[in-house]
Amino acid sequence: MLYFNMEPIVWGHSRYEIITLCPMKYHFGYVTKPRLKVTTPIQALGTFLHRRKELLYKGEPGQLKLYHKSAEAFASAAKGWWKRTVARTNKIKGQKILWEFKGQPWDFSKDGGLIEELCIKTYNKCASEEPPLYVEYSRKFMLNGRSFNVRIDEIRRNYTIREYKTGMSLPRLLQLKHFPQFTFYALAFCCFAHWDEEFARICGVSEEDRKSWGGNPDYISEKVNLEYYNVKREIMLPVTHRSNQDYYELNNTLSTLESIINDPYLNVYPHWGRHCNFCQYQIPCDERSSKREFQGIPLQPQLRLFDIIQTPKFHDPTLKLFTKGKEVA
């Protein structure tokens, strides 16, 4: 059987999304942590573009400037890096990329291709505004005994946090109103400003606001502005302001998830679905399924007071997920 572990949990929006999507993906990502040998083209492209975005600016926090002189120069440099480091090696960060068709890596980097399009649109958007204060800001913190880790695309003036997305789909109003990702960001910003005077100074946070944040009494201030920018469509969507209520909801949800993760009687099994097509753990998950290493739904501890005479037998002729047991009459 496979179980979650009892190690301390460091929460971020990625971990949150993974555990709510598929327990087996969480098990691979945060418990056994197998060394991945492969990745998908879209994941490889996303990893590459995030790194290019981080290198778009130069300078110290609060004094950033665009590194390249034009959008074309930025796109040309990105295409060159892709061809040298990805297309020719078919790898990114040591992982082999499972291309969907022959020539796909070069298709991404051709003139007018996806890399050029996204880089030019990203540069033009950034050049039309003053530079951000922080780019790809990553930091850990603790609050009320719980550990967090966030990575924010951009922090701008006027308490503004911006998230960049490169896909075609747009979130709906309900998602923009309740996405935990932005709750994590708003909470982190308020905590950093409360504990770090230098961070607060660079971000222009007033002394009055700084002292009242971080749970004194406000965990999240509605003054924090949240933005969702879709690069491909060049659309900026304002995200609903987060408040203390959002922190309380997130905190209660995390407590529930922690009780599940730390339950020694809870067996881990995959949640099969369309998301499996984009999962980087397809191979190890399929290997365990083929070996029939996934078990059936466990009985609750309080139901184990008596000897089990017969156990259910689960059948799946395609996946063969569960071990054999005695048939129930």
RAFEN-V94544 format. One record per backbone hydrogen bond with DSSP energy under -0.5 kcal/mol. CO is the residue of the C=O (numbers start at 1). NH is the residue of the N-H. Records with the same first field share a line. If there is no record, write none. Layout:
CO=NH, NH
This chain:
2=268
9=11, 147
11=149
12=16
13=17
14=18
15=19
16=20
17=21
18=22
22=26
23=27
24=28
25=29
26=30
27=31, 32, 33
28=33
34=36
37=96
39=98
40=44
41=45
42=46
43=47
44=48
45=49
46=50
47=51
48=52
49=53
50=54
51=55
53=56
54=57
56=67, 68
58=65
60=63
65=58
70=74
71=75
72=76
73=77
74=78
75=79
76=80
77=81
78=82
79=83
80=84
81=85
82=86, 87
83=88
86=90, 91
90=97
92=95
95=92
96=39, 98
97=99
98=41
101=104
103=107
104=108
105=109
106=110
107=110
108=115, 116
110=113
113=117
114=118
115=119
116=120
117=121
118=122
119=123
120=124
121=125
122=126
123=127
124=128
126=129
133=62
134=155
136=138
137=152
139=150
141=148
143=146
146=143
147=11
148=141
150=139
152=137
153=136
154=162
155=133, 134
156=160
159=225
160=156
161=227
162=154
163=229
165=231
172=176
173=177
174=178
175=179
176=240
179=182, 183
180=184
181=185
182=186
183=187
184=188
185=189
186=190
187=191
188=192
189=193
190=194
191=195
192=196
195=197
196=200
197=201
198=202
199=203
200=204, 205
201=204
203=159
206=210
207=211
208=212
209=213
210=213
212=216, 218
218=215, 216
221=224
225=161
226=239
227=163, 229
228=230, 237
229=165, 231
230=234, 235
235=230, 237
236=238
237=228
239=226
243=246, 247
244=248
245=249
246=250
247=251
248=252
249=253
250=254
251=255
252=256
253=257
254=258
255=259
256=260
257=261
258=262
260=263
262=264
263=266
265=267
266=4
269=24
270=272
273=276
274=277
275=278
276=279
279=282
281=285
282=286
283=287
284=288
285=289
286=290
287=291
288=293
289=292
300=303
301=304
303=306
307=309
312=314
316=320
323=314
327=329
